Amino acid sequence: MVESWMIIGGITFLVALGAAWIRPRDTVWAVELQRPLWLFFEPLIPVIWTFVFSCGAASAYLVWEKNPGSLQMWLLMALYLLLEVITVAYIPLTLRLRNIKVGVVLGGIGVVLGVFLASSILSISGWAVLLLLPYLIWSPIGTYATLEMMRLNPEAAH
């Protein structure tokens, strides 16, 4: 039998693969952008996002298991999915469009959706909210870093 955690984990993994929608010529543009000096941990960002998405999937699982199959749970799962899709779209869309402002907008939408999701599940599972904390902490940091890159590279924010 296929368990709910397998489905949630599988969907999380498949959506995360969307970040691979990057062409090599797009990365050349990004490599040339100036970055804030405090962004020394940039090589760790893929590891950080892997942890964040894993926590998000675990949060979704805990929420789903409270009342599996109900309309409320389906709507919350759709919100989890939307949050991940917007978050994953950040890199390929920013690079493909060569526009840092796209990343700032997507990052901002992700922050707002993350807060909305956390407040929506607060009465369902405190543990699920705690598992969203990595997203709620990291997403604003990433959005701020992108905003700083936009300031450092105004020509790339058209």
N, CA and C atoms as a LAMMPS dump frame, in Angstrom:
ITEM: TIMESTEP
0
ITEM: NUMBER OF ATOMS
474
ITEM: BOX BOUNDS ff ff ff
-5.0000000000000000e+02 5.0000000000000000e+02
-5.0000000000000000e+02 5.0000000000000000e+02
-5.0000000000000000e+02 5.0000000000000000e+02
ITEM: ATOMS id mol type element x y z
1 1 1 N 0.825 -1.171 0
2 1 2 C 0 0 0
3 1 3 C 0.883 1.253 0
4 2 1 N 0.48 2.25 -0.759
5 2 2 C 1.216 3.496 -0.813
6 2 3 C 0.766 4.374 0.349
7 3 1 N 1.701 4.766 1.175
8 3 2 C 1.413 5.574 2.353
9 3 3 C 1.4 7.06 1.991
10 4 1 N 0.707 7.85 2.794
11 4 2 C 0.604 9.291 2.519
12 4 3 C 1.968 9.973 2.554
13 5 1 N 2.868 9.564 3.437
14 5 2 C 4.182 10.19 3.51
15 5 3 C 4.973 9.938 2.229
16 6 1 N 4.729 8.779 1.581
17 6 2 C 5.41 8.488 0.313
18 6 3 C 4.93 9.414 -0.794
19 7 1 N 3.633 9.63 -0.82
20 7 2 C 3.052 10.511 -1.844
21 7 3 C 3.523 11.946 -1.629
22 8 1 N 3.435 12.429 -0.399
23 8 2 C 3.852 13.799 -0.091
24 8 3 C 5.345 13.969 -0.378
25 9 1 N 6.146 13.032 0.058
26 9 2 C 7.59 13.092 -0.206
27 9 3 C 7.907 13.023 -1.693
28 10 1 N 7.196 12.169 -2.416
29 10 2 C 7.42 12.04 -3.858
30 10 3 C 7.057 13.306 -4.609
31 11 1 N 5.934 13.899 -4.252
32 11 2 C 5.527 15.146 -4.905
33 11 3 C 6.52 16.255 -4.577
34 12 1 N 6.947 16.324 -3.329
35 12 2 C 7.935 17.329 -2.929
36 12 3 C 9.212 17.166 -3.758
37 13 1 N 9.662 15.936 -3.905
38 13 2 C 10.876 15.658 -4.682
39 13 3 C 10.69 16.04 -6.148
40 14 1 N 9.553 15.66 -6.734
41 14 2 C 9.315 15.967 -8.151
42 14 3 C 9.237 17.469 -8.403
43 15 1 N 8.573 18.187 -7.532
44 15 2 C 8.497 19.64 -7.707
45 15 3 C 9.885 20.256 -7.54
46 16 1 N 10.641 19.778 -6.568
47 16 2 C 11.996 20.303 -6.357
48 16 3 C 12.876 20.097 -7.587
49 17 1 N 12.619 19.05 -8.346
50 17 2 C 13.382 18.82 -9.58
51 17 3 C 13.152 19.926 -10.611
52 18 1 N 12.057 20.679 -10.433
53 18 2 C 11.79 21.79 -11.333
54 18 3 C 12.899 22.826 -11.331
55 19 1 N 13.674 22.87 -10.263
56 19 2 C 14.802 23.801 -10.2
57 19 3 C 15.874 23.431 -11.23
58 20 1 N 15.815 22.219 -11.745
59 20 2 C 16.784 21.789 -12.754
60 20 3 C 16.458 22.361 -14.13
61 21 1 N 15.395 23.122 -14.213
62 21 2 C 14.975 23.734 -15.467
63 21 3 C 15.839 24.959 -15.763
64 22 1 N 17.144 24.763 -15.702
65 22 2 C 18.11 25.841 -15.896
66 22 3 C 18.992 25.488 -17.081
67 23 1 N 19.156 26.453 -17.959
68 23 2 C 20.062 26.266 -19.093
69 23 3 C 21.442 26.784 -18.707
70 24 1 N 22.495 26.13 -19.198
71 24 2 C 23.844 26.589 -18.853
72 24 3 C 24.078 28.066 -19.178
73 25 1 N 23.528 28.557 -20.284
74 25 2 C 23.768 29.966 -20.633
75 25 3 C 23.09 30.909 -19.644
76 26 1 N 22.059 30.432 -18.951
77 26 2 C 21.414 31.255 -17.927
78 26 3 C 22.315 31.426 -16.704
79 27 1 N 23.063 30.388 -16.368
80 27 2 C 23.915 30.461 -15.185
81 27 3 C 25.099 31.4 -15.398
82 28 1 N 25.542 31.561 -16.64
83 28 2 C 26.641 32.485 -16.924
84 28 3 C 26.242 33.891 -16.493
85 29 1 N 25.023 34.29 -16.805
86 29 2 C 24.524 35.606 -16.4
87 29 3 C 24.551 35.744 -14.885
88 30 1 N 24.097 34.741 -14.189
89 30 2 C 24.003 34.806 -12.733
90 30 3 C 25.374 34.844 -12.07
91 31 1 N 26.33 34.114 -12.602
92 31 2 C 27.664 34.069 -12.014
93 31 3 C 28.325 35.449 -12.046
94 32 1 N 28.006 36.226 -13.05
95 32 2 C 28.619 37.547 -13.203
96 32 3 C 28.008 38.62 -12.304
97 33 1 N 26.91 38.322 -11.655
98 33 2 C 26.258 39.307 -10.785
99 33 3 C 27.055 39.519 -9.504
100 34 1 N 27.055 40.748 -9.017
101 34 2 C 27.674 41.05 -7.729
102 34 3 C 26.773 40.531 -6.618
103 35 1 N 27.42 40.057 -5.564
104 35 2 C 26.691 39.543 -4.415
105 35 3 C 27.098 40.301 -3.16
106 36 1 N 26.201 40.359 -2.174
107 36 2 C 26.593 40.997 -0.907
108 36 3 C 27.755 40.237 -0.276
109 37 1 N 28.628 40.935 0.39
110 37 2 C 29.79 40.294 1.01
111 37 3 C 29.388 39.258 2.055
112 38 1 N 28.259 39.469 2.717
113 38 2 C 27.829 38.55 3.766
114 38 3 C 27.255 37.24 3.21
115 39 1 N 27.154 37.122 1.889
116 39 2 C 26.583 35.912 1.273
117 39 3 C 27.681 34.861 1.036
118 40 1 N 28.59 34.721 1.987
119 40 2 C 29.701 33.778 1.881
120 40 3 C 29.238 32.322 1.914
121 41 1 N 28.052 32.066 2.391
122 41 2 C 27.525 30.7 2.545
123 41 3 C 26.761 30.233 1.303
124 42 1 N 26.848 30.958 0.21
125 42 2 C 26.084 30.621 -0.999
126 42 3 C 26.256 29.168 -1.455
127 43 1 N 27.449 28.565 -1.372
128 43 2 C 27.564 27.16 -1.784
129 43 3 C 26.687 26.2 -0.97
130 44 1 N 26.28 26.609 0.22
131 44 2 C 25.444 25.751 1.073
132 44 3 C 23.946 25.884 0.788
133 45 1 N 23.575 26.818 -0.054
134 45 2 C 22.153 27.074 -0.288
135 45 3 C 21.389 25.838 -0.774
136 46 1 N 21.924 25.023 -1.697
137 46 2 C 21.174 23.812 -2.082
138 46 3 C 20.931 22.859 -0.907
139 47 1 N 21.903 22.729 -0.015
140 47 2 C 21.741 21.873 1.161
141 47 3 C 20.682 22.462 2.094
142 48 1 N 20.728 23.783 2.265
143 48 2 C 19.752 24.452 3.131
144 48 3 C 18.345 24.237 2.588
145 49 1 N 18.159 24.437 1.265
146 49 2 C 16.815 24.262 0.688
147 49 3 C 16.354 22.807 0.755
148 50 1 N 17.278 21.867 0.644
149 50 2 C 16.903 20.457 0.782
150 50 3 C 16.339 20.203 2.177
151 51 1 N 16.995 20.757 3.175
152 51 2 C 16.505 20.635 4.552
153 51 3 C 15.145 21.317 4.707
154 52 1 N 15.017 22.527 4.169
155 52 2 C 13.77 23.286 4.276
156 52 3 C 12.614 22.524 3.623
157 53 1 N 12.838 21.982 2.411
158 53 2 C 11.78 21.238 1.724
159 53 3 C 11.445 19.94 2.454
160 54 1 N 12.44 19.29 3.033
161 54 2 C 12.183 18.069 3.799
162 54 3 C 11.312 18.373 5.015
163 55 1 N 11.622 19.46 5.697
164 55 2 C 10.794 19.873 6.842
165 55 3 C 9.38 20.228 6.38
166 56 1 N 9.264 20.887 5.242
167 56 2 C 7.948 21.232 4.703
168 56 3 C 7.131 19.998 4.385
169 57 1 N 7.782 18.993 3.81
170 57 2 C 7.074 17.742 3.502
171 57 3 C 6.617 17.052 4.784
172 58 1 N 7.474 17.056 5.798
173 58 2 C 7.092 16.449 7.079
174 58 3 C 5.927 17.22 7.701
175 59 1 N 5.947 18.538 7.571
176 59 2 C 4.845 19.358 8.071
177 59 3 C 3.541 18.996 7.354
178 60 1 N 3.612 18.882 6.039
179 60 2 C 2.416 18.522 5.26
180 60 3 C 1.887 17.152 5.688
181 61 1 N 2.783 16.217 5.914
182 61 2 C 2.376 14.88 6.351
183 61 3 C 1.626 14.938 7.686
184 62 1 N 2.177 15.686 8.645
185 62 2 C 1.518 15.787 9.953
186 62 3 C 0.128 16.408 9.828
187 63 1 N 0.009 17.415 8.988
188 63 2 C -1.29 18.061 8.784
189 63 3 C -2.261 17.09 8.125
190 64 1 N -1.825 16.425 7.067
191 64 2 C -2.688 15.482 6.34
192 64 3 C -3.217 14.391 7.268
193 65 1 N -2.363 13.873 8.115
194 65 2 C -2.736 12.76 8.984
195 65 3 C -3.763 13.141 10.052
196 66 1 N -3.966 14.43 10.287
197 66 2 C -4.965 14.848 11.279
198 66 3 C -6.391 14.561 10.812
199 67 1 N -6.629 14.646 9.509
200 67 2 C -7.972 14.398 8.975
201 67 3 C -7.851 14.053 7.489
202 68 1 N -7.238 12.911 7.173
203 68 2 C -6.936 12.576 5.777
204 68 3 C -8.17 12.553 4.882
205 69 1 N -8.007 13.165 3.734
206 69 2 C -9.062 13.121 2.725
207 69 3 C -10.133 14.179 2.849
208 70 1 N -10.126 14.959 3.927
209 70 2 C -11.156 15.988 4.078
210 70 3 C -10.877 17.151 3.122
211 71 1 N -11.881 17.906 2.827
212 71 2 C -11.725 19.068 1.94
213 71 3 C -10.7 20.038 2.511
214 72 1 N -10.749 20.26 3.824
215 72 2 C -9.794 21.164 4.461
216 72 3 C -8.359 20.703 4.222
217 73 1 N -8.12 19.393 4.344
218 73 2 C -6.761 18.879 4.153
219 73 3 C -6.323 19.007 2.695
220 74 1 N -7.235 18.744 1.767
221 74 2 C -6.896 18.9 0.346
222 74 3 C -6.529 20.354 0.033
223 75 1 N -7.283 21.288 0.603
224 75 2 C -6.984 22.706 0.381
225 75 3 C -5.63 23.081 0.985
226 76 1 N -5.349 22.551 2.163
227 76 2 C -4.049 22.827 2.778
228 76 3 C -2.907 22.189 1.975
229 77 1 N -3.133 20.989 1.45
230 77 2 C -2.099 20.357 0.613
231 77 3 C -1.865 21.186 -0.656
232 78 1 N -2.938 21.748 -1.202
233 78 2 C -2.794 22.625 -2.378
234 78 3 C -1.97 23.854 -2.02
235 79 1 N -2.148 24.362 -0.819
236 79 2 C -1.371 25.521 -0.372
237 79 3 C 0.101 25.16 -0.181
238 80 1 N 0.366 23.999 0.409
239 80 2 C 1.751 23.519 0.522
240 80 3 C 2.373 23.404 -0.877
241 81 1 N 1.631 22.82 -1.812
242 81 2 C 2.135 22.637 -3.177
243 81 3 C 2.401 23.985 -3.844
244 82 1 N 1.47 24.907 -3.724
245 82 2 C 1.655 26.238 -4.311
246 82 3 C 2.894 26.91 -3.737
247 83 1 N 3.083 26.802 -2.439
248 83 2 C 4.259 27.395 -1.796
249 83 3 C 5.543 26.8 -2.365
250 84 1 N 5.573 25.488 -2.534
251 84 2 C 6.786 24.861 -3.071
252 84 3 C 7.002 25.239 -4.531
253 85 1 N 5.947 25.26 -5.325
254 85 2 C 6.089 25.607 -6.748
255 85 3 C 6.633 27.032 -6.893
256 86 1 N 6.085 27.964 -6.14
257 86 2 C 6.573 29.354 -6.211
258 86 3 C 8.024 29.432 -5.753
259 87 1 N 8.364 28.71 -4.713
260 87 2 C 9.736 28.729 -4.208
261 87 3 C 10.703 28.121 -5.218
262 88 1 N 10.323 27.014 -5.811
263 88 2 C 11.19 26.35 -6.779
264 88 3 C 11.303 27.158 -8.072
265 89 1 N 10.257 27.877 -8.432
266 89 2 C 10.266 28.676 -9.671
267 89 3 C 11.227 29.855 -9.587
268 90 1 N 11.598 30.255 -8.395
269 90 2 C 12.463 31.414 -8.188
270 90 3 C 13.724 31.378 -9.058
271 91 1 N 14.504 30.325 -8.958
272 91 2 C 15.784 30.282 -9.678
273 91 3 C 15.593 30.171 -11.188
274 92 1 N 14.838 29.182 -11.692
275 92 2 C 14.737 29.092 -13.154
276 92 3 C 14.113 30.335 -13.795
277 93 1 N 13.107 30.918 -13.176
278 93 2 C 12.478 32.1 -13.782
279 93 3 C 13.38 33.327 -13.714
280 94 1 N 14.035 33.511 -12.576
281 94 2 C 14.96 34.644 -12.454
282 94 3 C 16.078 34.527 -13.482
283 95 1 N 16.629 33.331 -13.621
284 95 2 C 17.727 33.135 -14.572
285 95 3 C 17.246 33.2 -16.019
286 96 1 N 16.147 32.548 -16.307
287 96 2 C 15.639 32.521 -17.681
288 96 3 C 15.279 33.923 -18.166
289 97 1 N 14.666 34.714 -17.28
290 97 2 C 14.26 36.07 -17.647
291 97 3 C 15.375 37.096 -17.427
292 98 1 N 16.462 36.63 -16.787
293 98 2 C 17.6 37.509 -16.477
294 98 3 C 17.119 38.794 -15.795
295 99 1 N 16.343 38.594 -14.743
296 99 2 C 15.741 39.722 -14.05
297 99 3 C 15.654 39.403 -12.559
298 100 1 N 16.492 40.063 -11.769
299 100 2 C 16.528 39.813 -10.329
300 100 3 C 15.208 40.199 -9.661
301 101 1 N 14.525 41.172 -10.221
302 101 2 C 13.259 41.62 -9.634
303 101 3 C 12.253 40.464 -9.579
304 102 1 N 12.302 39.565 -10.555
305 102 2 C 11.42 38.392 -10.548
306 102 3 C 11.662 37.568 -9.291
307 103 1 N 12.929 37.393 -8.939
308 103 2 C 13.264 36.651 -7.725
309 103 3 C 12.767 37.327 -6.471
310 104 1 N 12.868 38.658 -6.432
311 104 2 C 12.381 39.396 -5.262
312 104 3 C 10.873 39.22 -5.118
313 105 1 N 10.161 39.332 -6.239
314 105 2 C 8.701 39.187 -6.197
315 105 3 C 8.312 37.772 -5.773
316 106 1 N 8.922 36.763 -6.389
317 106 2 C 8.6 35.38 -6.019
318 106 3 C 8.973 35.092 -4.57
319 107 1 N 10.123 35.597 -4.141
320 107 2 C 10.525 35.422 -2.747
321 107 3 C 9.534 36.063 -1.794
322 108 1 N 9.088 37.268 -2.122
323 108 2 C 8.1 37.956 -1.29
324 108 3 C 6.783 37.212 -1.223
325 109 1 N 6.341 36.701 -2.363
326 109 2 C 5.107 35.906 -2.389
327 109 3 C 5.274 34.662 -1.512
328 110 1 N 6.444 34.033 -1.601
329 110 2 C 6.716 32.857 -0.778
330 110 3 C 6.675 33.16 0.708
331 111 1 N 7.239 34.297 1.1
332 111 2 C 7.215 34.68 2.514
333 111 3 C 5.774 34.851 2.99
334 112 1 N 4.981 35.573 2.212
335 112 2 C 3.58 35.817 2.595
336 112 3 C 2.799 34.499 2.651
337 113 1 N 2.969 33.656 1.625
338 113 2 C 2.274 32.36 1.62
339 113 3 C 2.718 31.482 2.786
340 114 1 N 4.011 31.511 3.105
341 114 2 C 4.518 30.714 4.223
342 114 3 C 3.888 31.128 5.539
343 115 1 N 3.78 32.42 5.761
344 115 2 C 3.146 32.919 6.985
345 115 3 C 1.661 32.545 7
346 116 1 N 0.998 32.692 5.851
347 116 2 C -0.415 32.327 5.77
348 116 3 C -0.615 30.835 6.042
349 117 1 N 0.24 30.002 5.449
350 117 2 C 0.133 28.557 5.674
351 117 3 C 0.353 28.231 7.144
352 118 1 N 1.391 28.799 7.745
353 118 2 C 1.673 28.524 9.159
354 118 3 C 0.495 28.929 10.038
355 119 1 N -0.096 30.084 9.756
356 119 2 C -1.242 30.507 10.565
357 119 3 C -2.466 29.623 10.307
358 120 1 N -2.561 29.065 9.099
359 120 2 C -3.689 28.19 8.758
360 120 3 C -3.615 26.837 9.443
361 121 1 N -2.407 26.385 9.748
362 121 2 C -2.26 25.056 10.355
363 121 3 C -2.01 25.117 11.855
364 122 1 N -1.915 26.304 12.397
365 122 2 C -1.604 26.456 13.818
366 122 3 C -2.582 25.697 14.71
367 123 1 N -3.854 25.721 14.388
368 123 2 C -4.843 25.021 15.217
369 123 3 C -4.884 23.521 14.924
370 124 1 N -4.2 23.086 13.88
371 124 2 C -4.211 21.666 13.507
372 124 3 C -3.044 20.919 14.138
373 125 1 N -1.836 21.519 14.044
374 125 2 C -0.657 20.829 14.563
375 125 3 C 0.466 21.816 14.851
376 126 1 N 0.794 21.944 16.114
377 126 2 C 1.922 22.785 16.506
378 126 3 C 3.233 22.275 15.945
379 127 1 N 3.381 20.944 15.896
380 127 2 C 4.606 20.363 15.336
381 127 3 C 4.745 20.703 13.855
382 128 1 N 3.641 20.696 13.131
383 128 2 C 3.686 21.042 11.709
384 128 3 C 4.133 22.49 11.526
385 129 1 N 3.675 23.37 12.412
386 129 2 C 4.112 24.773 12.347
387 129 3 C 5.61 24.86 12.646
388 130 1 N 6.074 24.134 13.661
389 130 2 C 7.51 24.135 13.974
390 130 3 C 8.339 23.657 12.783
391 131 1 N 7.808 22.676 12.059
392 131 2 C 8.534 22.18 10.881
393 131 3 C 8.542 23.184 9.732
394 132 1 N 7.658 24.172 9.772
395 132 2 C 7.682 25.249 8.772
396 132 3 C 8.647 26.372 9.159
397 133 1 N 9.125 26.368 10.398
398 133 2 C 10.042 27.423 10.829
399 133 3 C 11.278 27.57 9.949
400 134 1 N 11.905 26.474 9.505
401 134 2 C 13.049 26.672 8.603
402 134 3 C 12.68 27.482 7.351
403 135 1 N 11.501 27.23 6.804
404 135 2 C 11.055 28.015 5.643
405 135 3 C 10.81 29.464 6.052
406 136 1 N 10.131 29.646 7.171
407 136 2 C 9.775 30.987 7.63
408 136 3 C 11.004 31.815 8
409 137 1 N 12.089 31.153 8.343
410 137 2 C 13.353 31.851 8.643
411 137 3 C 14.171 32.046 7.369
412 138 1 N 14.323 30.979 6.592
413 138 2 C 15.222 31.023 5.446
414 138 3 C 14.66 31.828 4.271
415 139 1 N 13.379 31.725 4.005
416 139 2 C 12.796 32.408 2.851
417 139 3 C 12.99 33.932 2.909
418 140 1 N 12.748 34.578 4.045
419 140 2 C 13.024 36.015 4.09
420 140 3 C 14.51 36.349 3.915
421 141 1 N 15.396 35.476 4.408
422 141 2 C 16.832 35.699 4.221
423 141 3 C 17.171 35.65 2.731
424 142 1 N 16.645 34.63 2.042
425 142 2 C 16.877 34.515 0.599
426 142 3 C 16.291 35.684 -0.171
427 143 1 N 15.116 36.116 0.226
428 143 2 C 14.482 37.259 -0.446
429 143 3 C 15.284 38.53 -0.201
430 144 1 N 15.753 38.71 1.026
431 144 2 C 16.578 39.881 1.328
432 144 3 C 17.886 39.844 0.537
433 145 1 N 18.507 38.662 0.439
434 145 2 C 19.746 38.537 -0.344
435 145 3 C 19.493 38.916 -1.802
436 146 1 N 18.369 38.497 -2.328
437 146 2 C 18.023 38.823 -3.71
438 146 3 C 17.784 40.324 -3.857
439 147 1 N 17.134 40.915 -2.875
440 147 2 C 16.904 42.364 -2.88
441 147 3 C 18.242 43.109 -2.854
442 148 1 N 19.183 42.635 -2.052
443 148 2 C 20.516 43.235 -2.01
444 148 3 C 21.24 43.074 -3.36
445 149 1 N 21.071 41.914 -3.986
446 149 2 C 21.68 41.709 -5.31
447 149 3 C 21.062 42.66 -6.335
448 150 1 N 19.777 42.933 -6.193
449 150 2 C 19.123 43.877 -7.093
450 150 3 C 19.714 45.28 -6.904
451 151 1 N 19.992 45.636 -5.654
452 151 2 C 20.608 46.924 -5.367
453 151 3 C 22.026 47.004 -5.939
454 152 1 N 22.764 45.901 -5.844
455 152 2 C 24.146 45.863 -6.343
456 152 3 C 24.222 45.75 -7.868
457 153 1 N 23.157 45.268 -8.484
458 153 2 C 23.119 45.042 -9.931
459 153 3 C 21.865 45.671 -10.538
460 154 1 N 21.739 46.986 -10.475
461 154 2 C 20.494 47.619 -10.951
462 154 3 C 20.187 47.324 -12.419
463 155 1 N 21.211 47.093 -13.213
464 155 2 C 20.996 46.779 -14.63
465 155 3 C 20.331 45.425 -14.829
466 156 1 N 20.355 44.574 -13.806
467 156 2 C 19.778 43.231 -13.898
468 156 3 C 18.382 43.179 -13.271
469 157 1 N 17.808 44.344 -13.019
470 157 2 C 16.484 44.402 -12.394
471 157 3 C 15.541 45.22 -13.25
472 158 1 N 15.463 44.862 -14.495
473 158 2 C 14.636 45.635 -15.446
474 158 3 C 13.231 45.077 -15.548
